[in-house]
Amino acid sequence: MYVHRLTRYYLVGLVITSLISALAVGFFLPRQVVAQDASVTITLGSWDDENGNRRHLAAIEDFQAEYPNIHVEIQPNPGGDWHSRILTLIAAGELPDIYMVDSSYIPLYVESGGLVNLRPFIEGENGFDPEELFYPSVYENGFYKGDPYVLNKDYSTVAVYANRSLFEAAGIELPQEGWTYDDLLDIAMQLTVDANGNNATSPDFDPENIVQYGMDHRGDWWRGFQTTIYSFGSHTISEDGTTLDGYLNSPETIAALEWMQDAVHKYHVAPTNNFILAQPGGVMPLFLEGQIAMVFGMGPWFLSMLEETPGFEYAILPMPHGPGGHHGAVCWAGFGMSPTSEAKDEAWLLLKALATEIGQRHYSEHALSAMPAMMEDKVDHPFWSTFIAEVEYLDPLDDLRNPYYLQCVGTPAGQQITAVLFGEEGANIDAAELVNSLLPEFQQCMDQQGMVESSAEEASS
Amino acid sequence: MTLLTKRFARMSPAARREALTFYVCILPWLLGFIIFVAYPMFRSLYLSFTNYQIGRTPIWIGMANFERLVQDGNFWQSLKVTALYTLGSVPGSTILAIGIAMLLAQKVRFVSVWRTIYFLPSVVSAVAVAVLWSYVFNPEYGLINSLLALVGIKGPGWVTSEDWALPSLIIMSWWVIGGQIVIYLAGLKNIPNEFYEVADIDGAGPWTKFWRITVPMLSPTIFFNLVIGFIGALQVFEGPWILSGGRGGPNRATLTYMMNLYKQGFELGSLGYASALAWVLFVIIIILTALIIRSSSFWVYYEAKR
C-alpha cells in the first residue's frame, strides 16, 4: 500500500514536471518574428557587437523598404567564438540564410559544405557586373578555386600610423609613396630614443633604456606580417595550395623575417614581442603616448582613438616598398549564403543588397568599402586616402589557397616563428634554420587533412 | 522467454511491483544517461575510426586517425604540457590544501570567516579567475613583478615567456583549492582526538604526529582528492585557453591536450580525429586511475579494515 502510494505520487510528480518542462522549452524557444504581411523570413548571422549590428539594422531597414515581402531577422553572436559556432551550425544543418564570413575561413567552409557558389546568382537574372561595381583585388578575396562564395562587407588594408609631432621634432619629412624598407629603418633609427635623448644612430645610444621606439611589428599575428613577406617578393605557399617548401622558406621570406629580426635585436628600433604582449591595450596606447613613433595599422579601426586624443597630430603613411615591390595583405569580411537556406532567391537579394549600395552606404561610414563609388568622398581625406590607395597593391591572400592554411600555417607560424624571432630570446636564432625545422610539421598538418581524406576516398571507392 | 522475463514471471506480485517502481524511479536518470552520456560516448568511439569532417558524412578509415596522432607534433607537445601541468598542479594543490585545512581545523576566533575566505576562489568562475591572473602575471604592470621590482628583482615574463607560461598556469591552479580544503577539513575532523592525546603522552612531536597519525588517517581523503585531481588536471582547458588567448602559446608552451582536441574538432573541423584524441585521453585517464587505485593498498589506511 505504502509503495503503491509512493509510486502514484512519484508518477504524478514526474508527469507534471515533464509537462512544465515541455511548456517551458516551448516558451523559451527562439521564435521567428514574422510580419503580418511578410511572405518570407530570412536570417542574417552576425558576429558584430551592438555598434556593428546597428549598421546591419539600418541596412536591413532600407532593404525591407525595397522588398516589403522579405523580413530579415538578425542572429547576433557578439564576443563568442564565431568560427567554432559556424562549424557547429554547419554540422547541425542550421546555418543562418546569410552569415558573416572571415575570408581566411572561406576555403574551409566551402570544403565543409557551408557556403553556396554565388556565380549562378551573380550571372543570373538578379545579378550584377562585379567589374563595374567593385575593386577587383577586394572582390577576388571572396573567391575559392576560381568561384565567388562570399561578397565583401568591409576590409582593412595596411598603412603606417605615424606620430607627426615626433617626426617634426626630429626634423624628418613624412615619407611618400615609393619609400623603401631601408628608408623605414633609417627613419626608425632616428626616431628611436633612449632616456638620455640619444637616438639609435648615435654611438652613445643605450638600447637598455629606450623611452621611444621608432616602429612596432606585428608580433605573433602572421597575417600582419604577410604584407612584409609579399613586399620582399614571396608568398608562403604554392598557388595550388599544396606546397610550403620553396615558399615559406624561400630566400625572400627569410630575408623579410631577418629584416624585422634585426630591427628588433640589432638596431633596437622596435620592441620585443614580449613587451608588446604585456601591454593591456596593445600598441596603440603606446603610439598615442608617444612611445612608438610608427605603427603598422591593419585598417582604419583606430580613427576613433585618434579623434578621442585631442591635440595628437598624426599622419597615415603608405607601406614601404620591399625588394619585391609594393604589396599588401588584406583583412576581409563578407557575407555568404548557406546551402541549407530554404529561400535562396530571397537570401541572394539580401546578400546582394548588403554588398552593394544599400548595405555599403552604412558600412562605409566607418570602414573601407569594396565599391569605389562609396569611397569617392574619402579618396582625398587625410585619414582614409592612404588606406584606399593601398587597395591597388593587394596580393591574393595565401589563406585562400588551402582550407587548412590558417590553422596549419598561419596561426602556428605566428606563434612559433615571428613571436620567437621578434621575442626576447630571438636575437641569436637563425631564421632560416627555425623555419626549415618547422616547415615539415606545418606541411604534415595540411597533408594529414588531405591524407585522411585520401584514405576516406580509398575506403569509399 | 528471456532470463529476465523468466525471473520476473517467478517473482511474487509484491516483488514485481517493487521492481517496477524501482525502474520507473530511475527511468529519467537512465534515459538521460543513455541519451546524453552513453550514446555520445559510443558514437564518438565509432567516429574515431572515421574521417569525419564537419559538414560531410563520416567514412570508415580504420586506424588512420590513431596512426596520424603518433606522427602529430601537436599531440606529443600537448601531452607533454598536460603531463607537466598535472605533475605540478596536483601534488602542489594537495600539499597546500592539507596545510590550509590543518590551519583551519585549529580552534581560533572567526575560523568560519577564514574558511569562507579560503573557499571563495572556488566559487568564482574559472574564466574570471583566469582573467584576473592574466593581470597579476602581466610582466610590465602585474602585481607579482611590481612587488619583485620593489626589492630590486626583475620578474620573469610569466605568461608571455615560453619558460614561465606553464609554471604560471600551475601557480594559478593552486588558487582554487577551496573544494579540497573543505574535504580535508572534514577528514581531519574525523580523526579521533584520542590518537593525538596518546601520542602526546608518548612524547611524540608535531611532525611525528603529522606523519604517523594525520597523514595515515587522512589517506583515504588524499586518495579521493588525488584521483579527482588527476582526472581534472588531465582535462584542463579554461585557464590555459584564457591566458593564451586560445592559442596555446607562447610557442605551444601552454597547449594542453584538451586545447589541442578543441582546435582539431572546432577550428579544423576534424571531428573524427578529435574523437580519436578524446578516446586516447580516456584510456590514459583510465590507466592512471587504475594505477592509483592499485597503489592505494600500499599507502591508504582504512580504519574499518583493522
Contacts between the chains, C-beta under 8 A, distances in Angstrom:
chain1	res1	chain2	res2	distance
A	3	B	17	6.3
A	3	B	18	6.2
A	3	B	21	6.0
A	4	B	17	7.3
A	6	B	21	7.3
A	7	B	17	7.7
A	7	B	20	8.0
A	7	B	21	4.8
A	7	B	24	6.8
A	10	B	21	7.8
A	10	B	24	7.1
A	10	B	25	6.3
A	11	B	24	6.8
A	14	B	24	8.0
A	14	B	28	7.0
A	81	B	246	7.7
A	81	B	266	7.6
A	83	B	266	7.9
A	83	B	267	6.6
A	84	B	266	4.1
A	84	B	267	6.7
A	87	B	54	4.9
A	87	B	266	5.8
A	87	B	267	7.8
A	87	B	269	5.1
A	88	B	54	7.9
A	88	B	266	7.1
A	90	B	54	5.3
A	90	B	55	4.5
A	90	B	269	7.9
A	91	B	54	4.7
A	91	B	55	6.5
A	91	B	271	7.5
A	108	B	268	7.8
A	108	B	269	6.4
A	111	B	53	7.3
A	111	B	55	7.8
A	112	B	53	6.2
A	112	B	54	4.9
A	112	B	55	3.4
A	112	B	56	7.0
A	112	B	269	5.5
A	113	B	55	3.8
A	113	B	56	6.7
A	114	B	55	5.8
A	220	B	247	7.6
A	220	B	249	6.8
A	220	B	250	7.7
A	273	B	160	8.0
A	274	B	139	6.9
A	274	B	157	5.2
A	274	B	160	4.6
A	274	B	161	6.8
A	275	B	140	7.3
A	277	B	160	4.5
A	277	B	250	7.9
A	278	B	138	5.7
A	278	B	139	4.7
A	278	B	140	4.2
A	278	B	141	7.4
A	278	B	157	7.6
A	278	B	160	5.7
A	279	B	140	7.0
A	280	B	135	7.8
A	280	B	138	7.1
A	280	B	141	7.2
A	404	B	268	6.4
A	407	B	263	7.0
A	407	B	267	5.4
A	407	B	268	5.0
A	408	B	268	8.0
A	411	B	247	6.6
A	412	B	252	8.0
A	415	B	247	5.9
A	415	B	248	7.5
A	415	B	249	4.5
A	415	B	250	6.7
A	415	B	251	5.6
A	415	B	252	6.6
A	416	B	251	5.2
A	416	B	252	7.0
A	419	B	249	6.6
A	419	B	250	5.8
A	419	B	251	6.5
A	420	B	250	7.9
A	420	B	251	5.8
A	423	B	162	8.0
A	423	B	250	7.2
A	424	B	157	6.9
A	424	B	161	7.5
A	425	B	162	7.5
A	441	B	73	4.8
A	444	B	71	6.7
A	444	B	72	7.8
A	444	B	73	7.7
A	445	B	72	7.8
A	445	B	74	7.7
A	448	B	68	5.4
A	448	B	71	7.6
A	448	B	72	7.1
A	449	B	268	7.1
A	449	B	270	6.8
A	451	B	64	7.6
A	451	B	68	7.2
A	452	B	51	4.7
A	452	B	61	6.4
A	452	B	64	5.8
A	452	B	65	7.0
A	452	B	68	6.6
A	452	B	270	7.5
A	452	B	272	7.3
A	452	B	273	7.0
A	453	B	51	6.3
A	453	B	53	7.4
A	455	B	51	6.4
A	455	B	61	4.4
A	455	B	64	4.7
A	456	B	50	7.8
A	456	B	51	3.8
A	456	B	59	3.9
A	456	B	61	5.5
A	459	B	51	8.0
A	459	B	59	5.6
A	459	B	60	5.6
A	459	B	61	5.5
A	459	B	62	7.8
A	460	B	59	5.4
